[in-house]
Amino acid sequence: MEDDAPVIYGLEFQARALTPQAAETDAIRFLVGTQSLKYDNQIHIIDFDDENNIINKSVLLHRAGEIWHISASPADKGVLATCYNKTADSKVLTCAAVWRMPAELEPGGHESPEDAASPAHSLELLCRLDHAARGSTACVAWEPAGDGKRVISLADNLILLWDLQESSSQALLASSASLEGKGQLKFTTGRWSPHHNCTQVATANDTAVRGWDTRTMSQVYCIESAHGQLVRDLDFNPNKQYCLASCGDDCKVKFWDTRKVTEPVRTLEEHSHWVWNVRYNHSHDQLVLTASSDSRVILSNMVSISSEPFGHLVDDDDLSDQEERRPEEKSQEPPQDSVIATYEEHEDSVYAVEWSSADPWLFASLSYDGRLVVNRVPRALKYRILL
C-alpha cells in the first residue's frame, strides 16, 4: 500500500550515528550525525510529516569532528551528546561532549527551507565528558527516567557515571569502575536499563556482556561468551524486567534473561553479516528491529518472549469473552515467532536503526553512504496487534 512505502533522505556525507529525539513525543523527529574527513560535520534534524509522507530538515554544524555516536536527552529536547574524533599528540581519540541546539532550531522552531538548506548554525558546547585517565569513548547513555542530569560514558576499559549540573554546563564525575583482567579490554557499547529504578547498566566488551549496579559501580552479572565474535549492540526490553537483547559480528541476535545467563532464551540467525543494531519497540516489545552490514533491516515478531504473548494483555473481561467464543476460535494456536518484514532500501552497511519516540509504528534506518530510510510496521501486523 502507498502508506507503507518507504521515504528516503540522502545526506551529503557518510554517516553512522542516529538517534530519535527522546524527549519529543508529539513530532516524529530523528537526529543524524555525519562522518566527513574533509569538511565540517553536521547534525541533521529530521522531521517526518506522516500526513504528507515527506521529510523536513534543519542542519547544524558539528565542527568538533566525525560523529561516531549520538544520543538525545530524555528530558530536554534541545540537549544531545555526541562521541567524536579528536587528534591529540598524533593520536586519534574519540571524545564525548554535551551540546545544546540553537533556540531557533529547537523542536517547534523550524527555520524556512531556504535557510535549512545552508547549515549556518553551530551547536553550543555545554560540557565535555573528559576524564584524566580515559581513552577513546565508545558511547554516551542517558538515564532513561528523571531530569536528564545523569549519563554514563564508556571510555576504553572505564565506565564513568556523570552528574550534569548548572543547566548541563558542568559535568561532575560521580563514580567509575573498570574492567579487570589480562589484555586490552575495551567497552564497545552500553545501555541503561529502564527497570530497577534505573540503577543498572549493561555493557559489552569483546564477546562478553556485563551488568553493573550504578549505586556501587559493581558487576551484578556477566555473560562471558554471549557471542562468538564481538558484541556490537544491546537493548533492554522496555516492558519486561531482566530481558536483554544482544547482537554481534557472529551474525546473530540473542535474547537473554539476566538472571540465568548460561544460555540465551532465543537466538535469531537471519542476517548474513555483522549485526550492528538491535532495538525493541517501546510500546509493543514483541516487535524487534535489527540492522546489519548485509544492507538489510529485519523486523521480527518475538511474540513468545514478549510481555503480550497473545498480542495483547489479558484481563478478566477478555477471559470471560473467551469463554463465550466458538470452539474453533478457542482452539486457535497462539502466534509464533517470525520474521515479519525485510527492508532492502539500503545499498551499504546499515549501522543504525531506531524506533520513533512519537509513533510506535514508525522507524528510521541509516546506512554508511548517508542514506536515511523511514519505514512503517506493515499495516496488517499493526491491526493484528491492536485488535
N, C-alpha and C positions, 0 to 999 in steps of 0.2 A: 504494500500500500504506500501511497505517496507520503503519508505522515510518518512512516517508518524509514524513509530514505535518509541516508547519512548526509551531514553537512560538513564540508571540508574547508579548512582555512590553512593557508600557506604562510609560514614565516620566512623572512629573508635569510635567516641564519640557521645553522644546525641547532638542535635543542634536545634536551633530555629531562628537563625539570618541569613538573606540572603539579598544581595543587588546586583543589576547589577553594572558593572563598568561604572558609568555615563559618565565619560569623554572619554571613549573608544567607538568610533563609527565605527571602522573597524573590530575589532575582537569581537567574541561573548564571553563575559567574565563575570563571577559572582564571588562574594566573599561570603564565608560561614564561620560563627563563631561558635565554639563548646561550649558545656557546660559540662565540666568534673569537678567533685568534688575532684578527687584524683590525677589527672595528669595535667601537663601544658596544657592549652588550645591552640587551633590552629585556624589560619585563612587559609582556603583552597582557593587558586586562581584557579578557574575552567575555563579552556579554552575549548570551544566546537568547534571541527572541523566538520563543517556541510557537507563537501565534503565526508569525510570518516565515518561520524556518530560516532565519538569517542571523548572521553574526555581526555584532558591532564591536569595535575595538578601541582601546586607548593604549598608548605606548609610553613607557617610562625608560629613561636611561639608567643603566646599572654599570657605571664606569669602573667599579671595583675589580671586575674580571669575569671570566667564564663562570656561568652558574651551573653547579653540579646538583644542587638540591634546593628546593624552595618549599616553605610551609607558611601557612597563614594563621594568624592569631585566631583562636576560637571565640574571643571576647571583643576584639576591636577590629572593625572592618578595614581600617586604614593601616594596620600594622602587619608586617610579614618578616620572615627570616630567610636568609639565603646562605648557602655554602658556596664559596667561590675561590678560584685560583689566585694565588698571590706569589710573586717571586721575591725571595729573601735569601741573601747570602748564596746566590747562584743555585738555590733550591726552590722548587715549586711546591708550595704548601696550599692546602685547601683550608681557608679560614671561614669563620662564621660571623654574621652580624645581624642586628635587628634594625629594620628600616620603617619609615613612615612614608606613605604616599602623599603627594601634594594635596592640599584640601580640595582644590578644584577637580581633582581626579579621583577622590574617594567615591565609593559606590553611591550612586544617586546624583553625582555632579558631573555628568559627561560633557565633554567638550564637543565642538562641532566636528563632523567628519573631516573637514579640511585641516583642522588643527591636529586631529588624531593621526593623520597620515604622516605628519612630520614630528618625530619624537624630540620635543624640546624640553620636556620636564625631566628632572632628576629626582631620585629618591633622597629623602632626608635621613642621614645616618643617626640612629638613636643610641646604639651602643654596640661594641664588639664583644663577642663571646670568646675572649682570649684567656689563655692560661699559660703561665711561665713554662711549664713542662710539657705543654701539649704539642702534638704533631698535627697532621692533616685531619680536618674534621669531616666525618662521613655524613652526618645529618644532624638536624635540629628538630626535636619533637616537643610540641606544646602540651602542657597538662590539659586533658580534654575538658574538664569542668573548671569552674572558678572564674577568676578575673583576668586570666591570660597573663599572669605575672610569674609563672614558673615554667621553665623549659629545661630539657636535658640536651646536651650535645655530646657526641661521641668523637673523641679525638685519639686516634691510634688505639692504644690499649686502655684509655681512660673513659669512664662515664662521669660526666660533670653535671651537677644539678645547680641551676642558676635561679636566683630571685631577681626579677626585674623591678627596679624602683624608680620613683620620680618620673612618672609618665614614660617608663621604659627607657629613660635616658642613661641609666646606670644598671650594670649587671653585677650582682654580688654572688660570688661562688659560695653556695650554701654547703655543699658536701661533694665528695667524689669517691670513686672506687676504681680499681684497676684489675685487669686480667693478670693472673699469676700463672706462670708456667714457662717452659722452655720454648725457645724460638721467638719469632716475631709475630706475636698475636695482635691482630688489629680488628677492631669492630668494623663491620660493613654496613650495618643498618640497625635501627632501633624503633620501637613502637611503645607508646604509653598505653597501658590498659585502662579502659573506661570503667572497670569494675574495682572492687576492693577499696572504695573511696579514693581511687586514683593514686594508690600507693605502690603500684607495681609497674615495672618497665621490662619489656622483653628486648634482648639484643641478639645479634648474630655475629659470630666471628668464625671464619673458615667454615667448617661443616657443622658447628655447634650452635645451639640456641640456648640462651640463659635467661632466667627470670631474676629480677632484682627488687628488693624492698627499698623504696626511696626514703623511708624513715631511718633506716640503719645503713643503707647502701651495702647490704649484704646479699649474697646469692641465695635464692629460695628454691630454684630448681635448675637442672641442666639436662638438655637433650644432647648427649655427646656427639652422636653421628646422625644428626637429623636428616642430612642429605649426603649423597655420595660425593658431591663436589660442593663448591662454595655456595653458601646460603645468600640469596640476593634480597629477599624482602620478607616481611612479616605483617600480619594483621590479626587483630582480636575480633572475635565475633561480638558485635555491639550489644546483643541481646541475651547471650548465654555466657555465664562465668566459666572460666577455665578452658575455653575453646580458642585455640590459636591456629592460624594457617601460616605455612611457610612455603617458599619456593626457591629454586636454585638452578645451578648450572648442570644438574643431572636431568634436566627437562621435566622434573616432577613438581607437583603441588601436593603438600601433605597437610592433614588436619590432625591436631593434637589435643588431647586432654592433659593439661599441665599437671594434673595430679597423678597421672600414670604415663610416664614419659618413655617407657621401654618400646612401645610400638605406636605408630600413628593410628588414628581412628579410621581414616580413609586416605587413599592415595589416588591422585589423578595423573595420568600419563598421556595427555592429549597433545602436548607440544613436541616439536621435533628439534628444538634448540633451547638455549638458556631461557629460563622464565625469570623476567626482571621484576614483575609486579603481581601482587595478589591483593584483591580488595573485596571485603564483604559489603553487601548493600546495607545501608544504615537502618532501613525500616524492615526489609524482608531479607533476613540473613541467609535464607536458602539460596539467594542469588549471589554468585561469586564470579568476579571478573579476573582474568589473568592476561598478562601481556608478555610477549616473547620476542627473541631475536629471529624467530621464524616468520616475522612480519604479520603475525596474526594476533587478534584479540579473541578470547573464547569466553562465552557466558555459560556457566554451569548452574544447574539446579540441584543443589546439595540438600534435598528435602529431608533425607533420612537423619541428618545430624543438625537440623535447624531447630529453632525454638518453636516453629509452627509445622510439625511433621506432616500434618494433613492439609496444609495450605492455609489454615487459619487457626487461631486459638479456640479451643472448645470450651464452652461454658455450659451451665445447666440447661439453658433453653435449647442450645444446639443438641444436647444429648436427648432431650425429650422429643425434639424434631426427628432425630434419627430413629427413635422407637416407632414412629409413625410411618417411616419410609417403606416402600415396597421391598420385598425380599431381594429382587435383582439389584436394587440400589444398595442394600446393606452388604451384599457380597462383593461389591466393587473393591478391587485391590488398591491399596494406597499407592500414590505416585512413587516412582523410583528415581534415584539419582541419574542425571543425564546431562549431556551437552545440549543446551538449548539453541545456541547460535554461534557460528564462527564468522568473525568480521575480517574481511580481507581487503580493506581500502588502502592499507599501507604497503609501501614498496621497500621499506627499510626496517631495521630493528625497532620494535615498539618498546620504548624504555619506560613508559608510564601509562597507567590507566586509572581514572578516578571517577567516582560517582559524584553527581551534583549534590550540593548541600540543600538545595531548594526543591528539587524534583527527584523523587526516588526511582523514577523510571528512565532517567537520562544519565549518560556518562560521556566522558571525553577520553580520547587516547592520543598519544604523542609519539611520533617516530623521529629518529635521529635526523632525517632530512628536513625537519621543520614542518612536517605535516600534522596538523591537529584535526581530528575527526570527532564530530559529535554524533552519537548514536542513541537509539532508544531500545529498551526492552521490547521484544515483539508483542504486539497488541494482544494476541491470543493468550499468551502467557500472563500478561498483566491482568486480563479479565478473569483468567482461571484462578489466579492468586486472590484477587479481590472478592470473587464470588464464592 
